[in-house]
Structure formats: structure tokens, C-alpha cells
Amino acid sequence: MVKPIFILFNGFNSSKLWWEYEYTGSNILTKHNFLNELKKIGHVYLFNLKFFNVDYYYQEQNVVEKNKWNKIYKKYKPHSSNIDFDLDDLNYDDICEMVYDDIKVKYQLSKRLVLIGHSYGSEVAYTFSKKYNDKVLFNIFLDGSFHSQGIQKEIFKNSDKKHESMIKKKFSNDEDLHKILDKIKNGVNVNKEIELVRRLISYHSFRYKIDNFDKKLYVPTIFFRVVDLKGADGKFQKMWNKYGTMENKEIAKNNDPSMYKFIYVSNVSHFMWYDEQTMHIIIKEIKKLLKSIVIK
């Protein structure tokens, strides 16, 4: 059988490093088996988005933490110093085209792509599966963004909307953006500027999801969702449960049952594949889907 190509889309402000390693408080990271298990099944394509490389310049204020992260960056290189990007590079369509063009160069493309998106990366993976659905076998979303326009509007209103005027003023064009990026690259104590860029990225993300909302799933999709039973009485968990219910109803209403599946895992972190049992569930579901599909 022809091996699939797994494309892994990172979460917000994240790095491809975290698919394989976990920070547990030491400058020596804990290694996990998720990537090794995927590599037994097919090829694995990892990438970092340049705009999340702003983390490379972030300065920890605590001396102990600063020393730890300096060692981590030196040894593991979660991000690079390259933050040369334009405003258009924040758009999901442009990200997908960049990844697709790179995939074409590295692999002989056929109908054998499997998209794995974590959190923020799930919506990017969804956009990819919409643009190139004839090449994608299925999606695996790991605690991903909620696929609902109503939910996105509500979250946007409660968070990123308040930064809208500031973002439009400070990042009105690429020249404005590059001035701030140059300051980050060449300055000291630039955490404030890094936070501005993070807000810009988040704003663009929500605006894109709202403006380009589509109720349809274009390839079969498994939604893995973390349920924090220990915090079930908390405000955040109630909100999370509410949004999860809204998402399930909307997807069920607008898609054939053969196109989606929801799997809930309890009391694990947002990076759910760090949990060995959950990781094996994810791998098992991937193998099951691949077995049911003839890869050409």
C-alpha cells in the first residue's frame, strides 16, 4: 500500500517541536512517541510558521526560567530568528498554498494526504482540506478551534474585538508591520512588541474564520476533544462545554454522519498526545480510517 503523508499543523504560537517534546520544568525536554508512531505508518511533514517565530525573541523575566529557556533554544531550537513575514502571510489561504507548494517539491503528490491539526492548526487544516480536498484522505483535529460562526463571533467579541482599532492603526500596512518586526529583531526588552504581534495574529485568525465560514466538511474528519471533568464546575469549562455542544449540533445538522466523528478524552492536557493512552487512541483511529480507504 502507498504510504500516506501526514501534514501536522501546529497550535497558536506553537512550534513543530511540541509534536515530539514536552516542557515539564527542566531544560531537558520530555520526548514522546507520537511522531515515531506516525512514521511507522507514513511520511511526516512538519513546519513552523514564520510569524510564530517571534517567540524566539521573547525574554523571560524570571532569571531561572530565562536560563532554562536559553538552554532549550540552544539545544532544541523550537523557533528560529526568521520573522520576515507580511500581513498576507497571516491568511489561512496563503499558509495552505505555502505548505502545498512545499509538499509538491518534497513528495510525489497523489491522493494520500492526512491532515492533523492542533488547536489553531485545526482551522488551517480545514482550509487546506477545502482547497485541496481531492488530495486529502481525512482530517484529524486535536482539541481544535470550534467550527461554528456563532462561536467564533462570540469569542471574537469578548477578546480580539477590543484590539481592533489598535491593530488597524499600528498594522495598517506591511511597512508598519516591518517597523515593529525590526524593533523586535534589533532591540532589547521587546516583549511588549511581541505581544502586539501575537494580538495581530489572533485578530487575523478570528477575522478569517468569521469571514470565510463554511458549514461543510470536505473530507471525513475526526474531532478529538478534551473534557476536563475535574474542572467541570469552573467558568471556563462551562463555556467550553457550551461551545462543544453548539459545534456538535451544527456539524451534525449540515453534514452526513459518514463525514464526522467525535471522540472525547478526559483530564488530559491541551497537548493530548502527550498522554500515552490518548496517543494510542489517536493512532488507532488513524489506522482504522486508512484501512477503510484505498490509497491511489
Residue, then its C-alpha position, 0 to 999 in steps of 0.5 A: m500500500v502507498k504510504p500516506i503523508f501526514i501534514l501536522f499543523n501546529g497550535f497558536n504560537s506553537s512550534k513543530l517541536w511540541w509534536e515530539y517534546e514536552y516542557t515539564g520544568s527542566n531544560i531537558l525536554t520530555k520526548h514522546n512517541f507520537l511522531n515515531e508512531l506516525k512514521k511507522i505508518g507514513h511520511v511526516y511533514l512538519f513546519n513552523l510558521k514564520f510569524f510564530n517565530v517571534d517567540y524566539y525573541y521573547q525574554e523571560q523575566n524570571v532569571v531561572e526560567k530565562n536560563k532554562w529557556n536559553k538552554i532549550y533554544k540552544k539545544y532544541k531550537p523550537h523557533s528560529s530568528n526568521i520573522d520576515f513575514d507580511l500581513d498576507d502571510l497571516n491568511y489561512d489561504d496563503i499558509c495552505e498554498m505555502v505548505y502545498d507548494d512545499i509538499k509538491v517539491k518534497y513528495q510525489l503528490s497523489k491522493r494520500l494526504v492526512l491532515i492533523g491539526h492542533s488547536y489553531g492548526s485545526e482551522v488551517a487544516y480545514t482550509f487546506s482540506k477545502k482547497y485541496n480536498d481531492k488530495v486529502l484522505f481525512n482530517i484529524f483535529l486535536d482539541g481544535s478551534f470550534h467550527s461554528q460562526g456563532i462561536q467564533k463571533e462570540i469569542f471574537k467579541n469578548s477578546d480580539k474585538k477590543h484590539e481592533s482599532m489598535i491593530k488597524k492603526k499600528f498594522s495598517n500596512d506591511e511597512d508598519l508591520h516591518k517597523i515593529l518586526d525590526k524593533i523586535k529583531n534589533g532591540v532589547n526588552v521587546n516583549k511588549e512588541i511581541e505581544l502586539v504581534r501575537r494580538l495581530i495574529s489572533y485578530h487575523s485568525f478570528r477575522y478569517k474564520i468569521d469571514n470565510f465560514d463554511k458549514k461543510l466538511y470536505v473530507p471525513t474528519i475526526f474531532f478529538r476533544v478534551v473534557d476536563l471533568k475535574g474542572a467541570d464546575g469552573k467558568f471556563q469549562k462551562m463555556w467550553n462545554k457550551y461551545g462543544t455542544m453548539e459545534n456538535k449540533e451544527i456539524a451534525k445538522n449540515n453534514d452526513p454522519s459518514m463525514y464526522k466523528f467525535i471522540y472525547v478524552s478526559n483530564v488530559s492536557h491541551f497537548m493530548w498526545y502527550d498522554e500515552q493512552t490518548m496517543h494510542i487512541i489517536i493512532k488507532e483511529i488513524k489506522k482504522l480510517l486508512k484501512s477503510i480507504v484505498i490509497k491511489 
